[in-house]
């Protein structure tokens, strides 16, 4: 990436995830608080899903953070509020693709899973890789999740920029706040801005690369279900709250309502994340399985 000229910091992409919304509201009242961290770039704040936030719901008609594919952005006169909002945001910060106005989006989310501070990258972008590696070393509860995306078809808000970082912060019940997680998240976002300033000055590029653990998307798995689509097993008690923990072939993933274990039947170890995320029941997703590598970023 060349110099980072335009940065967008987003909160409330899901209307009941309050950490990003409160950062937005706090920073809006004191713009120098964040602009001083990266004076070489233009920084904009956005409250992404305003209507859903007003009623403290994840979304109104559909998930806004699944509404930014090229196909949906090209729809004419959509009925869905979220698709209209996605098109509005794309017009303001995009357009999605090589001519986008935005160099970097930092999108702040919450999760009910025990993810602590999860830094999600959708591409191997030079700045986001170097900056995220620095933060994983600085913050003991920060983890890096690499979820490769073809940007054109990706439905995520961040992909309308040249590069993006999605923060998933938890465990935090939706519609609630956690003071510790709020301040840790705020520190992380401020550090990204400071590192963007270092990047623009050529300082970050001169620092030694860092060796860190990378959790890479492998497979999403649903809960076991019967022929009627009803869930027949729950996340196993040994795995609950165990995000980033190794699961070996034969280890239990689920437990049925009669107490029987349902094992992981893969051929190699995996490291589940987004375990038992409450918002993902509707998406038929019990957890995401990742592989773990140690790389120099």
C-alpha positions as CSV (number, residue, x, y, z in Angstrom):
1,X,0.0,0.0,0.0
2,X,1.1,3.5,-0.8
3,X,0.5,6.3,1.8
4,X,-2.8,6.0,3.6
5,X,-4.7,9.2,2.9
6,X,-8.3,8.3,3.8
7,X,-9.4,6.3,6.8
8,X,-12.9,5.4,7.9
9,X,-13.6,4.2,11.4
10,X,-17.0,2.5,11.7
11,X,-19.2,1.5,14.6
12,X,-22.7,0.0,14.7
13,X,-22.6,-2.0,11.5
14,X,-24.7,-4.3,13.6
15,X,-27.1,-2.1,15.6
16,X,-26.9,-4.0,18.9
17,X,-23.0,-4.1,19.0
18,X,-22.4,-1.1,21.3
19,X,-18.6,-0.8,21.7
20,X,-18.1,0.7,18.2
21,X,-21.2,2.9,18.6
22,X,-19.9,4.4,21.9
23,X,-16.4,4.9,20.4
24,X,-18.1,6.8,17.5
25,X,-20.1,8.9,19.9
26,X,-17.1,9.7,22.2
27,X,-14.8,10.6,19.4
28,X,-17.3,12.6,17.5
29,X,-17.3,15.0,20.5
30,X,-13.5,15.5,20.4
31,X,-12.2,15.1,16.9
32,X,-8.6,16.1,17.8
33,X,-8.5,13.1,20.2
34,X,-8.2,10.7,17.2
35,X,-7.0,13.0,14.4
36,X,-3.8,13.8,16.3
37,X,-2.8,10.2,16.1
38,X,-2.5,10.3,12.3
39,X,-2.4,13.9,11.1
40,X,-1.2,12.9,7.7
41,X,-4.5,11.2,6.8
42,X,-8.1,12.3,6.6
43,X,-10.1,10.3,9.2
44,X,-13.9,10.0,9.1
45,X,-16.2,8.4,11.6
46,X,-19.4,6.6,10.6
47,X,-22.3,5.2,12.5
48,X,-23.0,2.5,9.9
49,X,-26.5,1.0,10.7
50,X,-28.3,4.0,12.3
51,X,-31.9,2.5,12.0
52,X,-31.0,-0.8,13.6
53,X,-29.1,1.0,16.4
54,X,-32.2,3.1,17.2
55,X,-34.1,-0.1,18.1
56,X,-31.0,-2.0,19.4
57,X,-31.3,-4.7,16.8
58,X,-28.6,-6.4,14.7
59,X,-30.4,-5.2,11.5
60,X,-33.8,-4.1,10.2
61,X,-34.3,-6.2,7.0
62,X,-31.1,-8.1,6.5
63,X,-27.5,-8.2,7.8
64,X,-25.8,-5.0,6.6
65,X,-22.4,-6.6,6.8
66,X,-23.6,-9.1,4.2
67,X,-24.8,-6.5,1.8
68,X,-21.7,-5.1,0.1
69,X,-21.2,-7.6,-2.7
70,X,-21.0,-6.0,-6.2
71,X,-24.3,-7.8,-7.1
72,X,-26.2,-6.2,-4.2
73,X,-24.5,-2.8,-4.6
74,X,-25.8,-2.8,-8.3
75,X,-29.4,-3.5,-7.5
76,X,-31.9,-0.9,-8.7
77,X,-34.5,0.4,-6.2
78,X,-33.9,-2.2,-3.5
79,X,-36.7,-2.8,-0.9
80,X,-34.2,-3.6,1.9
81,X,-33.1,-0.8,4.2
82,X,-29.7,-2.4,4.6
83,X,-29.1,-2.7,0.9
84,X,-30.0,1.0,0.4
85,X,-27.7,1.9,3.3
86,X,-24.9,-0.2,1.8
87,X,-25.3,1.6,-1.5
88,X,-25.3,4.9,0.3
89,X,-22.1,4.1,2.2
90,X,-20.5,2.8,-1.0
91,X,-21.3,6.1,-2.7
92,X,-19.8,8.0,0.2
93,X,-16.7,5.9,0.8
94,X,-16.2,3.8,-2.3
95,X,-17.0,3.0,-5.0
96,X,-16.0,-0.5,-4.4
97,X,-13.1,-1.5,-6.6
98,X,-9.8,0.1,-7.7
99,X,-11.2,3.6,-7.8
100,X,-12.4,3.7,-4.2
101,X,-11.8,6.9,-2.2
102,X,-11.0,5.0,1.0
103,X,-7.6,3.5,1.7
104,X,-8.5,1.8,5.0
105,X,-11.7,0.9,7.0
106,X,-11.5,-0.1,10.6
107,X,-14.9,-1.7,11.5
108,X,-15.6,-2.3,15.2
109,X,-17.8,-5.3,16.1
110,X,-18.8,-7.2,19.2
111,X,-19.3,-11.0,19.6
112,X,-20.8,-13.2,22.3
113,X,-17.9,-15.6,21.7
114,X,-14.8,-15.6,23.8
115,X,-12.7,-13.9,21.1
116,X,-11.1,-11.2,23.2
117,X,-9.7,-8.8,20.6
118,X,-9.8,-10.5,17.3
119,X,-8.1,-8.6,14.4
120,X,-9.7,-9.9,11.1
121,X,-7.9,-9.3,7.8
122,X,-9.5,-10.2,4.5
123,X,-6.3,-9.7,2.4
124,X,-2.6,-9.8,2.8
125,X,-2.2,-6.1,2.6
126,X,1.3,-4.8,3.5
127,X,0.1,-2.2,6.0
128,X,-2.6,-4.2,7.7
129,X,-0.3,-7.2,8.0
130,X,2.6,-5.2,9.6
131,X,0.4,-3.1,11.9
132,X,-1.6,-6.1,13.1
133,X,1.5,-8.1,13.8
134,X,2.7,-5.2,16.0
135,X,-0.5,-5.1,17.9
136,X,-0.6,-8.9,18.5
137,X,2.8,-8.5,20.1
138,X,1.7,-5.4,22.1
139,X,-1.6,-6.7,23.4
140,X,-1.7,-10.1,25.1
141,X,-5.4,-10.6,24.4
142,X,-5.2,-9.8,20.7
143,X,-5.4,-12.5,18.1
144,X,-5.1,-12.4,14.3
145,X,-7.7,-14.2,12.1
146,X,-7.0,-14.3,8.3
147,X,-10.2,-14.7,6.3
148,X,-9.3,-14.5,2.6
149,X,-11.9,-12.8,0.5
150,X,-12.4,-12.1,-3.1
151,X,-13.1,-8.4,-2.6
152,X,-15.6,-7.9,-5.5
153,X,-17.9,-10.7,-4.3
154,X,-17.3,-10.2,-0.6
155,X,-20.4,-8.9,1.3
156,X,-18.5,-7.2,4.0
157,X,-18.4,-3.4,4.6
158,X,-14.7,-3.2,4.9
159,X,-14.1,-4.5,1.3
160,X,-15.3,-1.2,-0.2
161,X,-11.9,0.2,0.8
162,X,-8.5,-0.8,-0.5
163,X,-7.7,-2.5,2.8
164,X,-9.7,-3.2,5.9
165,X,-9.5,-4.5,9.5
166,X,-12.5,-5.8,11.3
167,X,-12.3,-5.9,15.1
168,X,-14.4,-8.6,16.8
169,X,-14.4,-7.9,20.5
170,X,-15.9,-10.2,23.2
171,X,-17.4,-12.0,25.0
172,X,-20.0,-9.3,25.2
173,X,-23.8,-9.8,25.1
174,X,-25.4,-7.9,22.3
175,X,-27.1,-4.8,23.5
176,X,-24.7,-4.3,26.4
177,X,-21.3,-2.7,27.2
178,X,-18.2,-3.9,29.0
179,X,-15.8,-1.2,30.3
180,X,-12.7,-3.3,30.0
181,X,-13.4,-4.3,26.4
182,X,-14.4,-0.7,25.5
183,X,-11.1,0.7,26.6
184,X,-9.0,-2.1,25.2
185,X,-10.8,-1.7,21.8
186,X,-10.3,2.1,21.9
187,X,-6.6,1.6,22.5
188,X,-6.3,-0.8,19.6
189,X,-8.0,1.5,17.2
190,X,-5.8,4.4,18.4
191,X,-2.7,2.3,17.9
192,X,-3.8,1.4,14.4
193,X,-4.0,5.2,13.7
194,X,-0.5,5.7,15.2
195,X,0.9,2.9,13.1
196,X,-0.8,4.4,10.0
197,X,1.1,7.6,10.7
198,X,4.3,5.6,11.1
199,X,3.6,3.9,7.7
200,X,3.1,7.3,6.0
201,X,6.4,8.4,7.4
202,X,8.2,5.2,6.3
203,X,8.9,4.2,9.9
204,X,6.8,1.1,10.2
205,X,8.4,-0.4,7.1
206,X,11.8,-0.2,8.7
207,X,10.9,-2.1,11.8
208,X,11.8,-5.8,12.1
209,X,8.9,-8.1,11.1
210,X,7.2,-10.0,13.9
211,X,6.6,-13.7,14.1
212,X,3.0,-14.3,15.3
213,X,0.3,-16.9,15.3
214,X,-2.1,-16.7,12.3
215,X,-5.5,-18.3,12.5
216,X,-6.7,-18.9,8.9
217,X,-10.2,-19.7,7.9
218,X,-10.7,-23.3,7.1
219,X,-14.4,-24.3,7.4
220,X,-17.7,-23.1,8.9
221,X,-19.7,-25.8,10.6
222,X,-23.3,-25.9,11.7
223,X,-24.9,-27.5,14.7
224,X,-26.0,-31.1,14.2
225,X,-29.6,-31.1,12.9
226,X,-32.4,-33.6,12.3
227,X,-34.3,-34.0,9.0
228,X,-36.7,-31.2,10.0
229,X,-33.8,-28.8,10.5
230,X,-34.0,-28.8,14.3
231,X,-30.8,-28.5,16.3
232,X,-30.0,-31.9,17.9
233,X,-26.8,-31.0,19.8
234,X,-25.2,-28.1,21.6
235,X,-21.6,-26.9,21.7
236,X,-19.7,-29.3,24.0
237,X,-19.1,-27.9,27.5
238,X,-15.4,-28.6,27.2
239,X,-15.3,-26.4,24.1
240,X,-17.5,-23.6,25.2
241,X,-15.5,-20.3,25.6
242,X,-12.5,-22.1,24.2
243,X,-11.9,-20.0,21.1
244,X,-8.4,-20.5,19.6
245,X,-8.0,-23.7,21.5
246,X,-6.7,-26.8,19.6
247,X,-9.3,-29.5,18.8
248,X,-7.8,-32.8,17.7
249,X,-9.5,-35.5,15.6
250,X,-11.9,-37.4,18.0
251,X,-12.2,-34.5,20.4
252,X,-15.9,-33.6,21.2
253,X,-17.4,-30.7,19.4
254,X,-21.0,-31.1,20.4
255,X,-23.2,-32.8,23.0
256,X,-26.7,-34.1,22.3
257,X,-29.7,-33.4,24.5
258,X,-29.3,-37.0,25.8
259,X,-25.7,-36.3,26.8
260,X,-23.9,-38.1,23.9
261,X,-20.7,-36.6,22.6
262,X,-20.4,-35.7,18.9
263,X,-16.7,-35.8,18.0
264,X,-14.7,-33.8,15.4
265,X,-14.1,-36.1,12.5
266,X,-11.4,-34.2,10.6
267,X,-8.0,-35.5,9.7
268,X,-5.9,-32.8,11.4
269,X,-6.1,-30.4,14.3
270,X,-8.2,-27.2,14.0
271,X,-8.7,-24.1,16.2
272,X,-12.3,-23.1,16.4
273,X,-13.4,-19.4,16.7
274,X,-16.8,-17.7,16.9
275,X,-17.8,-20.6,19.1
276,X,-21.5,-20.3,20.0
277,X,-22.0,-16.8,18.6
278,X,-25.6,-16.1,19.4
279,X,-26.2,-14.0,16.2
280,X,-25.0,-16.9,14.1
281,X,-27.8,-19.3,15.0
282,X,-29.8,-17.9,12.1
283,X,-26.8,-18.3,9.8
284,X,-26.6,-22.0,10.8
285,X,-23.1,-21.5,12.1
286,X,-21.9,-23.1,15.3
287,X,-18.3,-22.1,14.9
288,X,-15.6,-21.4,12.4
289,X,-12.7,-23.8,12.2
290,X,-9.2,-22.4,11.5
291,X,-5.7,-23.7,11.0
292,X,-2.9,-22.2,12.9
293,X,0.5,-21.2,11.6
294,X,3.4,-19.1,13.0
295,X,4.5,-16.6,10.4
296,X,6.7,-13.5,10.0
297,X,4.5,-10.5,9.2
